[in-house]
Amino acid sequence: MRTTISINDAILKDLRTAASKAGVPFRTIVHEALQVGLRNLGRTTRQPRFRVFSHPLHTKEAFRVVPANQLYDQLEAEQDRR
């Protein structure tokens, strides 16, 4: 069956590139892309949550009131003075 559709220029370029790399006709690539898209249409891909774990710094009591980035800046400034 023949039909006319509008395809975004960037997608059209990607389809033509994929067809030439695979060595198959343009219509075959479009057909395969549509099949994959329809198969995955109802599926939702949920990425695993990214978790961050904190670890104690074991700093001395006198430095616990000063933020770590401020300590780093101070150490860096002392190193530059040398």
MDAnalysis code that builds the backbone (N, CA, C; Angstrom):
import MDAnalysis as mda
import numpy as np

u = mda.Universe.empty(246, n_residues=82, atom_resindex=np.repeat(np.arange(82), 3), trajectory=True)
u.add_TopologyAttr("name", ["N", "CA", "C"] * 82)
u.add_TopologyAttr("resid", np.arange(1, 83))
u.add_TopologyAttr("resname", ["MET", "ARG", "THR", "THR", "ILE", "SER", "ILE", "ASN", "ASP", "ALA", "ILE", "LEU", "LYS", "ASP", "LEU", "ARG", "THR", "ALA", "ALA", "SER", "LYS", "ALA", "GLY", "VAL", "PRO", "PHE", "ARG", "THR", "ILE", "VAL", "HIS", "GLU", "ALA", "LEU", "GLN", "VAL", "GLY", "LEU", "ARG", "ASN", "LEU", "GLY", "ARG", "THR", "THR", "ARG", "GLN", "PRO", "ARG", "PHE", "ARG", "VAL", "PHE", "SER", "HIS", "PRO", "LEU", "HIS", "THR", "LYS", "GLU", "ALA", "PHE", "ARG", "VAL", "VAL", "PRO", "ALA", "ASN", "GLN", "LEU", "TYR", "ASP", "GLN", "LEU", "GLU", "ALA", "GLU", "GLN", "ASP", "ARG", "ARG"])
u.atoms.positions = np.array([
    [0.848, -1.174, 0.000],
    [0.000, 0.000, 0.000],
    [0.894, 1.237, 0.000],
    [0.534, 2.201, -0.765],
    [1.298, 3.442, -0.836],
    [0.588, 4.503, -0.019],
    [1.393, 5.315, 0.654],
    [0.844, 6.433, 1.416],
    [1.887, 7.552, 1.448],
    [1.442, 8.741, 1.749],
    [2.342, 9.881, 1.838],
    [2.387, 10.352, 3.282],
    [3.604, 10.513, 3.803],
    [3.769, 11.008, 5.174],
    [4.812, 12.121, 5.180],
    [4.749, 12.954, 6.183],
    [5.760, 13.997, 6.364],
    [6.755, 13.527, 7.412],
    [8.030, 13.587, 7.070],
    [9.089, 13.139, 7.976],
    [10.026, 14.318, 8.232],
    [10.374, 14.504, 9.481],
    [11.330, 15.537, 9.884],
    [12.624, 15.349, 9.094],
    [13.234, 16.456, 8.673],
    [14.457, 16.394, 7.861],
    [15.588, 15.639, 8.552],
    [15.745, 15.841, 9.859],
    [16.813, 15.153, 10.598],
    [16.568, 13.649, 10.633],
    [15.315, 13.252, 10.822],
    [14.982, 11.822, 10.850],
    [15.164, 11.222, 9.465],
    [14.765, 11.961, 8.448],
    [14.921, 11.491, 7.072],
    [16.389, 11.249, 6.752],
    [17.244, 12.168, 7.186],
    [18.685, 12.016, 6.965],
    [19.207, 10.774, 7.677],
    [18.770, 10.573, 8.944],
    [19.199, 9.392, 9.705],
    [18.732, 8.102, 9.032],
    [17.502, 8.098, 8.515],
    [16.979, 6.912, 7.832],
    [17.778, 6.606, 6.564],
    [18.074, 7.638, 5.805],
    [18.849, 7.431, 4.574],
    [20.262, 6.940, 4.892],
    [20.864, 7.485, 5.937],
    [22.201, 7.043, 6.352],
    [22.167, 5.583, 6.787],
    [21.153, 5.222, 7.574],
    [21.026, 3.834, 8.040],
    [20.812, 2.891, 6.868],
    [20.027, 3.299, 5.890],
    [19.782, 2.456, 4.719],
    [21.059, 2.240, 3.916],
    [21.832, 3.301, 3.743],
    [23.069, 3.145, 2.969],
    [24.105, 2.309, 3.713],
    [24.192, 2.469, 5.040],
    [25.135, 1.659, 5.829],
    [24.762, 0.190, 5.813],
    [23.442, -0.087, 5.893],
    [22.977, -1.475, 5.910],
    [22.930, -2.071, 4.509],
    [22.973, -1.218, 3.487],
    [22.931, -1.719, 2.116],
    [21.568, -2.239, 1.722],
    [20.529, -1.650, 2.301],
    [19.158, -2.072, 1.993],
    [18.385, -0.868, 1.458],
    [17.272, -1.127, 0.779],
    [16.477, -0.014, 0.265],
    [15.907, 0.859, 1.387],
    [15.664, 2.112, 1.061],
    [15.117, 3.077, 2.017],
    [13.798, 2.580, 2.612],
    [12.925, 2.033, 1.775],
    [11.625, 1.576, 2.270],
    [11.758, 0.455, 3.302],
    [12.799, -0.371, 3.168],
    [13.018, -1.452, 4.143],
    [13.376, -0.870, 5.510],
    [14.243, 0.121, 5.526],
    [14.628, 0.752, 6.797],
    [13.426, 1.428, 7.437],
    [12.639, 2.133, 6.654],
    [11.448, 2.807, 7.186],
    [10.486, 1.768, 7.752],
    [10.289, 0.670, 7.034],
    [9.388, -0.393, 7.488],
    [9.878, -0.986, 8.818],
    [11.179, -1.277, 8.908],
    [11.730, -1.846, 10.143],
    [11.623, -0.865, 11.308],
    [11.893, 0.402, 11.039],
    [11.805, 1.412, 12.100],
    [10.377, 1.539, 12.613],
    [9.420, 1.500, 11.707],
    [8.016, 1.568, 12.122],
    [7.616, 0.332, 12.934],
    [8.082, -0.841, 12.524],
    [7.770, -2.060, 13.277],
    [8.321, -1.992, 14.694],
    [9.585, -1.570, 14.835],
    [10.204, -1.459, 16.160],
    [9.450, -0.430, 16.994],
    [9.123, 0.688, 16.384],
    [8.390, 1.732, 17.099],
    [7.028, 1.271, 17.570],
    [6.319, 0.540, 16.719],
    [4.992, 0.047, 17.104],
    [5.077, -1.012, 18.198],
    [6.110, -1.865, 18.125],
    [6.296, -2.885, 19.167],
    [6.550, -2.246, 20.527],
    [7.275, -1.155, 20.537],
    [7.656, -0.509, 21.795],
    [6.745, 0.646, 22.171],
    [5.675, 0.849, 21.445],
    [4.811, 1.994, 21.658],
    [4.200, 2.018, 23.057],
    [3.725, 0.902, 23.550],
    [3.079, 0.865, 24.857],
    [4.030, 0.675, 26.018],
    [5.267, 0.351, 25.728],
    [6.240, 0.074, 26.792],
    [6.829, 1.368, 27.326],
    [7.044, 1.375, 28.605],
    [7.743, 2.497, 29.215],
    [9.045, 1.963, 29.789],
    [10.118, 2.616, 29.482],
    [11.418, 2.188, 30.009],
    [11.720, 3.025, 31.234],
    [11.843, 2.365, 32.334],
    [12.130, 3.055, 33.586],
    [13.588, 2.815, 33.941],
    [14.313, 3.890, 34.054],
    [15.725, 3.813, 34.397],
    [15.867, 3.550, 35.900],
    [16.878, 2.764, 36.273],
    [17.096, 2.565, 37.712],
    [17.483, 3.884, 38.367],
    [17.053, 4.055, 39.597],
    [17.342, 5.293, 40.316],
    [18.821, 5.385, 40.633],
    [19.335, 6.573, 40.507],
    [20.731, 6.841, 40.836],
    [20.802, 7.147, 42.320],
    [21.585, 6.391, 43.043],
    [21.675, 6.572, 44.484],
    [23.052, 7.094, 44.861],
    [23.057, 8.015, 45.795],
    [24.296, 8.585, 46.301],
    [24.399, 8.233, 47.782],
    [25.528, 7.688, 48.157],
    [25.738, 7.319, 49.550],
    [26.772, 8.262, 50.153],
    [26.505, 8.731, 51.338],
    [27.449, 9.620, 52.007],
    [28.371, 8.802, 52.908],
    [29.538, 9.318, 53.103],
    [30.521, 8.654, 53.950],
    [31.091, 9.689, 54.919],
    [31.361, 9.284, 56.140],
    [31.927, 10.242, 57.095],
    [33.330, 10.656, 56.670],
    [33.656, 11.932, 56.898],
    [34.967, 12.450, 56.519],
    [36.019, 12.233, 57.598],
    [35.578, 11.934, 58.810],
    [36.482, 11.730, 59.949],
    [37.376, 12.949, 60.162],
    [36.786, 14.128, 60.118],
    [37.548, 15.352, 60.357],
    [37.631, 15.621, 61.851],
    [38.583, 16.455, 62.212],
    [38.723, 16.824, 63.615],
    [37.556, 17.696, 64.032],
    [37.256, 17.683, 65.300],
    [36.112, 18.421, 65.842],
    [36.144, 19.909, 65.485],
    [37.324, 20.508, 65.473],
    [37.438, 21.940, 65.199],
    [37.040, 22.288, 63.765],
    [37.169, 21.339, 62.850],
    [36.865, 21.608, 61.444],
    [35.443, 21.225, 61.038],
    [34.676, 20.638, 61.936],
    [33.337, 20.171, 61.568],
    [32.350, 21.306, 61.338],
    [32.649, 22.507, 61.811],
    [31.747, 23.634, 61.601],
    [32.057, 24.346, 60.289],
    [33.186, 24.019, 59.668],
    [33.592, 24.651, 58.418],
    [33.215, 23.704, 57.274],
    [32.548, 24.226, 56.241],
    [32.202, 23.371, 55.101],
    [33.447, 22.808, 54.413],
    [33.340, 21.614, 53.868],
    [34.475, 20.930, 53.248],
    [35.032, 21.723, 52.072],
    [34.161, 22.367, 51.289],
    [34.675, 23.116, 50.147],
    [35.476, 24.339, 50.594],
    [35.136, 24.908, 51.750],
    [35.896, 26.030, 52.270],
    [37.280, 25.557, 52.726],
    [37.329, 24.375, 53.337],
    [38.624, 23.807, 53.738],
    [39.490, 23.537, 52.516],
    [38.884, 23.008, 51.471],
    [39.613, 22.720, 50.241],
    [40.181, 24.005, 49.643],
    [39.357, 25.047, 49.617],
    [39.814, 26.332, 49.090],
    [40.995, 26.870, 49.892],
    [40.922, 26.713, 51.204],
    [42.000, 27.201, 52.056],
    [43.287, 26.413, 51.803],
    [43.174, 25.092, 51.691],
    [44.349, 24.267, 51.410],
    [44.945, 24.620, 50.047],
    [44.089, 24.857, 49.065],
    [44.556, 25.218, 47.736],
    [45.271, 26.572, 47.756],
    [44.737, 27.522, 48.515],
    [45.362, 28.847, 48.618],
    [46.727, 28.742, 49.296],
    [46.831, 27.906, 50.319],
    [48.124, 27.714, 50.990],
    [49.136, 27.078, 50.054],
    [48.678, 26.176, 49.221],
    [49.568, 25.512, 48.290],
    [50.065, 26.484, 47.220],
    [49.208, 27.399, 46.811],
    [49.596, 28.385, 45.787],
    [50.619, 29.374, 46.326],
    [50.575, 29.639, 47.632],
    [51.515, 30.588, 48.234],
    [52.945, 30.052, 48.206],
    [53.101, 28.753, 48.174],
    [54.432, 28.132, 48.232],
    [55.171, 28.234, 46.953],
])
